[in-house]
Amino acid sequence: MAYSGRFHPRNQKKYYGDVSNIWYRSLWERKVMEWFDDNENVVEWSNEELIIPYISPLDNKYHRYFPDFVAKIKGKDGSIKRFVIEIKPEKQTKPPVKPKKVTRSFINEVATWGVNEAKFKAAREFCADRGWHFEIITERELKIPDGKSNRKSKG
């Protein structure tokens, strides 16, 4: 099974954006796309269509963050809420634990976590300003044991 590819929704009217250009970069993202496509409470969704500016802690410059998804979802009470959703391994949502010996791998983990924190902070502020909700979905929410099957090339 391919870890990345083009997604073809069955319910094309629910997709906001170019329906012929929907790409998943991990099996986790594809699983979420399938849920959006099949769930009757998902009114509308898009993939990497939103741009949120953030300042990277690595170079202190503005960069563009493209969250994985934006979705309008109808709640049990009938209200519609808009969500900005990021799919990440749980490991990338927490500061890395410093090993006894600092390795290149640890330094990369610290950099990834720092950039992710900056992106998440910008997304939370963006959402708060609009009355939206920001959610990070990990293998825990997707019910994937041991974080398996997520080959994502972007940070």
C-alpha positions as a Markdown table, in Angstrom:
| # | Residue | x | y | z |
|---|---|---|---|---|
| 1 | Met | 0.0 | 0.0 | 0.0 |
| 2 | Ala | 1.4 | 3.4 | -0.9 |
| 3 | Tyr | 2.2 | 5.8 | 1.9 |
| 4 | Ser | 1.4 | 8.8 | -0.2 |
| 5 | Gly | -0.8 | 9.4 | -3.2 |
| 6 | Arg | -3.8 | 11.2 | -4.7 |
| 7 | Phe | -7.2 | 11.0 | -3.0 |
| 8 | His | -10.4 | 10.7 | -5.0 |
| 9 | Pro | -13.4 | 11.6 | -2.8 |
| 10 | Arg | -16.7 | 9.9 | -3.5 |
| 11 | Asn | -18.6 | 13.0 | -2.1 |
| 12 | Gln | -16.9 | 15.6 | -4.2 |
| 13 | Lys | -19.3 | 18.4 | -3.3 |
| 14 | Lys | -18.1 | 18.3 | 0.3 |
| 15 | Tyr | -14.5 | 19.2 | -0.7 |
| 16 | Tyr | -13.6 | 22.9 | -0.7 |
| 17 | Gly | -10.8 | 23.4 | -3.2 |
| 18 | Asp | -9.5 | 21.7 | -6.2 |
| 19 | Val | -11.0 | 18.2 | -6.0 |
| 20 | Ser | -8.6 | 16.9 | -8.6 |
| 21 | Asn | -5.5 | 17.9 | -6.5 |
| 22 | Ile | -6.0 | 16.2 | -3.1 |
| 23 | Trp | -2.8 | 14.4 | -1.9 |
| 24 | Tyr | -2.2 | 12.4 | 1.3 |
| 25 | Arg | 1.4 | 12.3 | 2.6 |
| 26 | Ser | 0.7 | 9.5 | 5.0 |
| 27 | Leu | -1.7 | 6.6 | 5.6 |
| 28 | Trp | -2.9 | 8.5 | 8.6 |
| 29 | Glu | -3.9 | 11.5 | 6.5 |
| 30 | Arg | -5.7 | 9.1 | 4.1 |
| 31 | Lys | -7.6 | 7.6 | 6.9 |
| 32 | Val | -8.8 | 11.1 | 8.0 |
| 33 | Met | -9.7 | 11.9 | 4.4 |
| 34 | Glu | -11.8 | 8.8 | 4.2 |
| 35 | Trp | -13.5 | 9.7 | 7.4 |
| 36 | Phe | -14.3 | 13.2 | 6.1 |
| 37 | Asp | -15.6 | 11.8 | 2.9 |
| 38 | Asp | -17.8 | 9.2 | 4.5 |
| 39 | Asn | -19.1 | 11.0 | 7.6 |
| 40 | Glu | -22.5 | 12.7 | 7.1 |
| 41 | Asn | -21.7 | 15.2 | 9.9 |
| 42 | Val | -18.7 | 16.6 | 7.9 |
| 43 | Val | -20.3 | 19.5 | 5.9 |
| 44 | Glu | -17.1 | 20.6 | 4.1 |
| 45 | Trp | -13.4 | 19.9 | 4.2 |
| 46 | Ser | -10.2 | 20.8 | 2.5 |
| 47 | Asn | -6.6 | 19.6 | 2.5 |
| 48 | Glu | -3.6 | 22.1 | 2.7 |
| 49 | Glu | -5.7 | 24.9 | 1.3 |
| 50 | Leu | -5.2 | 27.3 | 4.3 |
| 51 | Ile | -2.0 | 29.3 | 4.9 |
| 52 | Ile | -1.1 | 30.5 | 8.4 |
| 53 | Pro | 2.0 | 32.6 | 8.8 |
| 54 | Tyr | 4.4 | 31.8 | 11.6 |
| 55 | Ile | 7.8 | 32.8 | 12.8 |
| 56 | Ser | 10.3 | 29.9 | 12.8 |
| 57 | Pro | 12.5 | 29.6 | 15.9 |
| 58 | Leu | 15.3 | 28.3 | 13.7 |
| 59 | Asp | 15.8 | 31.5 | 11.7 |
| 60 | Asn | 13.4 | 34.0 | 13.3 |
| 61 | Lys | 11.7 | 34.6 | 9.9 |
| 62 | Tyr | 8.2 | 34.3 | 8.7 |
| 63 | His | 7.2 | 31.1 | 7.0 |
| 64 | Arg | 3.9 | 29.7 | 5.7 |
| 65 | Tyr | 2.2 | 26.8 | 7.5 |
| 66 | Phe | -0.3 | 24.8 | 5.5 |
| 67 | Pro | -2.3 | 22.8 | 8.1 |
| 68 | Asp | -3.3 | 19.3 | 6.9 |
| 69 | Phe | -7.1 | 20.0 | 7.0 |
| 70 | Val | -9.8 | 22.5 | 7.6 |
| 71 | Ala | -13.3 | 21.0 | 8.2 |
| 72 | Lys | -16.8 | 22.2 | 9.0 |
| 73 | Ile | -18.4 | 19.6 | 11.2 |
| 74 | Lys | -22.0 | 19.4 | 12.4 |
| 75 | Gly | -22.3 | 18.7 | 16.1 |
| 76 | Lys | -24.9 | 16.6 | 17.9 |
| 77 | Asp | -26.8 | 19.8 | 18.6 |
| 78 | Gly | -26.9 | 20.8 | 14.9 |
| 79 | Ser | -24.3 | 23.6 | 15.3 |
| 80 | Ile | -21.5 | 23.7 | 12.8 |
| 81 | Lys | -18.0 | 24.2 | 14.0 |
| 82 | Arg | -14.9 | 24.9 | 11.9 |
| 83 | Phe | -11.7 | 23.0 | 12.7 |
| 84 | Val | -8.1 | 23.4 | 11.6 |
| 85 | Ile | -6.6 | 19.9 | 12.0 |
| 86 | Glu | -3.0 | 18.7 | 11.9 |
| 87 | Ile | -1.9 | 15.1 | 11.7 |
| 88 | Lys | 1.3 | 14.4 | 13.6 |
| 89 | Pro | 3.0 | 11.5 | 15.4 |
| 90 | Glu | 2.5 | 12.1 | 19.1 |
| 91 | Lys | 6.3 | 12.1 | 19.5 |
| 92 | Gln | 6.4 | 15.3 | 17.4 |
| 93 | Thr | 3.9 | 17.1 | 19.7 |
| 94 | Lys | 6.1 | 17.0 | 22.8 |
| 95 | Pro | 9.6 | 18.2 | 23.6 |
| 96 | Pro | 12.1 | 15.4 | 23.0 |
| 97 | Val | 13.7 | 13.8 | 26.0 |
| 98 | Lys | 17.3 | 14.6 | 26.2 |
| 99 | Pro | 19.5 | 11.5 | 26.0 |
| 100 | Lys | 22.7 | 11.0 | 27.9 |
| 101 | Lys | 24.7 | 11.8 | 24.8 |
| 102 | Val | 23.4 | 14.5 | 22.4 |
| 103 | Thr | 23.2 | 13.1 | 18.9 |
| 104 | Arg | 22.4 | 14.6 | 15.6 |
| 105 | Ser | 19.0 | 12.7 | 15.7 |
| 106 | Phe | 18.2 | 14.5 | 19.0 |
| 107 | Ile | 19.1 | 17.9 | 17.6 |
| 108 | Asn | 16.8 | 17.2 | 14.6 |
| 109 | Glu | 14.0 | 16.2 | 17.0 |
| 110 | Val | 14.5 | 19.4 | 19.0 |
| 111 | Ala | 14.4 | 21.5 | 15.7 |
| 112 | Thr | 11.2 | 19.6 | 14.5 |
| 113 | Trp | 9.5 | 20.1 | 17.8 |
| 114 | Gly | 10.4 | 23.8 | 17.9 |
| 115 | Val | 9.1 | 24.5 | 14.5 |
| 116 | Asn | 5.9 | 22.4 | 15.2 |
| 117 | Glu | 5.4 | 24.4 | 18.4 |
| 118 | Ala | 5.6 | 27.7 | 16.5 |
| 119 | Lys | 3.2 | 26.4 | 13.8 |
| 120 | Phe | 0.7 | 25.2 | 16.5 |
| 121 | Lys | 0.9 | 28.5 | 18.4 |
| 122 | Ala | 0.2 | 30.4 | 15.2 |
| 123 | Ala | -2.7 | 28.0 | 14.4 |
| 124 | Arg | -4.2 | 28.4 | 17.9 |
| 125 | Glu | -4.1 | 32.2 | 17.7 |
| 126 | Phe | -5.5 | 32.1 | 14.1 |
| 127 | Cys | -8.4 | 29.9 | 15.2 |
| 128 | Ala | -9.1 | 31.8 | 18.4 |
| 129 | Asp | -9.4 | 35.1 | 16.4 |
| 130 | Arg | -12.1 | 33.4 | 14.3 |
| 131 | Gly | -13.9 | 31.3 | 16.8 |
| 132 | Trp | -12.5 | 28.1 | 15.2 |
| 133 | His | -10.9 | 25.1 | 16.9 |
| 134 | Phe | -7.4 | 23.7 | 16.4 |
| 135 | Glu | -6.9 | 20.0 | 16.9 |
| 136 | Ile | -3.8 | 17.8 | 16.6 |
| 137 | Ile | -4.6 | 14.3 | 15.7 |
| 138 | Thr | -2.1 | 11.6 | 16.6 |
| 139 | Glu | -1.9 | 7.8 | 16.4 |
| 140 | Arg | -3.8 | 7.8 | 19.7 |
| 141 | Glu | -6.9 | 9.4 | 18.2 |
| 142 | Leu | -6.6 | 7.3 | 15.1 |
| 143 | Lys | -6.3 | 4.2 | 17.2 |
| 144 | Ile | -3.1 | 3.1 | 15.5 |
| 145 | Pro | -0.9 | 0.9 | 17.7 |
| 146 | Asp | 2.7 | 2.0 | 18.2 |
| 147 | Gly | 2.4 | 4.8 | 15.6 |
| 148 | Lys | 2.7 | 2.4 | 12.7 |
| 149 | Ser | 2.1 | 3.3 | 9.1 |
| 150 | Asn | 2.9 | 7.0 | 9.0 |
| 151 | Arg | 5.5 | 7.8 | 6.5 |
| 152 | Lys | 5.3 | 11.6 | 6.3 |
| 153 | Ser | 8.0 | 13.5 | 4.5 |
| 154 | Lys | 7.1 | 17.0 | 5.7 |
| 155 | Gly | 7.8 | 18.4 | 9.2 |
